[in-house]
């Protein structure tokens, strides 16, 4: 399913003005509902104005924009035998297409907490994650190693903790032994 396109009417701030009896009146297209409506929902006898609905649609639309942004997959292809994690790798799906062994190095202090990268072993070579500068710790399932397990396998790494150059990454997926 393709990501829907944001309709312009839901994201634009529409304000109309009119002069009535010499007084300038401003009509807001979006108006935040009163606090009792926000906490208890629409109550009997409480007026619900079109501006309140437009406000809610706008908030839903903002969330959809956020979800569209984080669901976009960026592809990076790496044919060399090594790669070093950079901030641009965050959220990337990286294919290693080398037939020999490859290393992917994580240096401390480069990634932000929450950064995730997916690593795909596209060909016959194994991709091994290695700690570079700083104190980088990989956490993964006992009995396995932070590396791919065979042709066409995928592993992922998420930075879950880190201050300065000391950080921890959770590693999962189709890990090798």
N, C-alpha and C positions, 0 to 999 in steps of 0.2 A: 504494500500500500504506500503510495506517495504521500509526502507530508503536505497538508493543505496549505494553500496560500492565504495569508492574513488579509481579510477584507479591509479596505481602507476606512470604511465608515465606522469600524469598531475600534480603530486605534487613533483617529484624529480627534483633537480637542475642538469641538464645534461650539461656538458661542455666537448667538445672534443678538443684535441690539435693535431697539425701536424707540421712537420718541412718542410718548403719550402725554398730551396736555402740557407740553414743554418740558417733561421729565424724561431723561434718558433711562430706558429700562434694558437690562442685560438678561438674556435668557441663556442659561447654561444647559448644554446638552447632557452633561454628566454631573450628577450630584450624589455625594456620599450619603447613603441612607442614615437615618438617625440611629443612635447607639442601641436603643431597645430593639429595633428591627434587625440590627447586626447580630445581637446576642440571642434573641428569641425567634427570629424569623418573622414572617408576615403574620401579624395578629389581626383578629377580627376588629373591624372598625378603624384600623390604621390605614391611612391613605398611602398608596404606593404609586409614586409618580413615574412617568416615563424616564425621567432623568436618573432615578434610582436603578431602573433596569439597565439603562445604558452604562451606568457606572459598573454594575456587576458584569455585564458583557465585556467591558473594557478590561476588568481585572482577570476574567477568564482568558481573554485574548492575550494578555501579558504573560500568563502562565503557559499558554500554548507556544508563544514565541520562545520562552525559556526552554521548553521541552524540545522544540525543533532545533534550537541551538546545540543542546547537549546530545541530541541523537544523531547529529551529522557525523559520519565516519570519514576521517581523513586518512588516506592511504599513503604510506611511505614504502618504497621498495629499496632494498639494500642488497646489492650484489657483491659487496666486498666481504672480507673475512671478519671485519670488526666494525662496531659502531659505539659511540659514546652518547649516553642520554643527554639531551639538551631540553630546555624549556619548550621548544617547538614540538617535541615528541609527545607532550601531554595530550591525551585523547586520541592518539594515533594508533592505527593498525599497521604494523610493520612486517613486511615479507622479507625474509632472508632467502635469497635465491641461489646462494653459493652451494656447490656440491661438496665442499669440504667443511671442516669445523669453523664455526663463527662464534665470536664473543660479543656480548652487549654489556658495556660497562656503565655502572651507576656511581657517579661521584657525589659525595655528600654536599649538601647546601645548594644543589642545582634545582631540584624539584620542589613544588609546593605540596603541602599535605593535601591528599585527595587526588593528586595526579595519577592517572591510570594509563597504561600502555599495553597493547596486545601484541604479542610476538608470534609470528607464523613461520614455521619451518616449511618452506615451499618445496625444497629439493632434498637431497639425501644427506646433507650435512647437518650436524647437531648444533643448535644455538644454546650457548651457556651464558647465564647471567653472572657477572662478576662485580665485586665491590672494588671501587677505585679509591680516590682520595677521601679522607675523612673516615668516619666510622659508619659504614653502611652494613646493616644486618638484614638478611633475607629470612623470612619465616615461611616454611612450607611443610607439607605432610611428611611425617616420619617415614623413612625408608626410601625417600625420593630425593632428587637434587634439583636445584633451580636451573633446569635445562629442558629442552624439548625431548620428546621420547621417540621420534621417528618421522618419516616423511609425512607431510601434510598434517602436522599436529600444531596446536596453538596453546600457548601459555599466556598468562597475564600477570602484571605487577601493579600494585597500588601502594602508594606511599601513605602509610597510616600514622606515622609519628615522625617528628623531626624538628629539631631546633639547631640552628647553625649547621655544622657539618656532621652531626650525629643524627642518623635517621634509620627508620625501620620500614621495610617493604614486605607486604604479604604477597606471596607468589602462589598461583594456582593454575588449574587447567590440566592439560595432558603432560604431566611432568615425567621426566626420564629418571632412570636409576643409575 
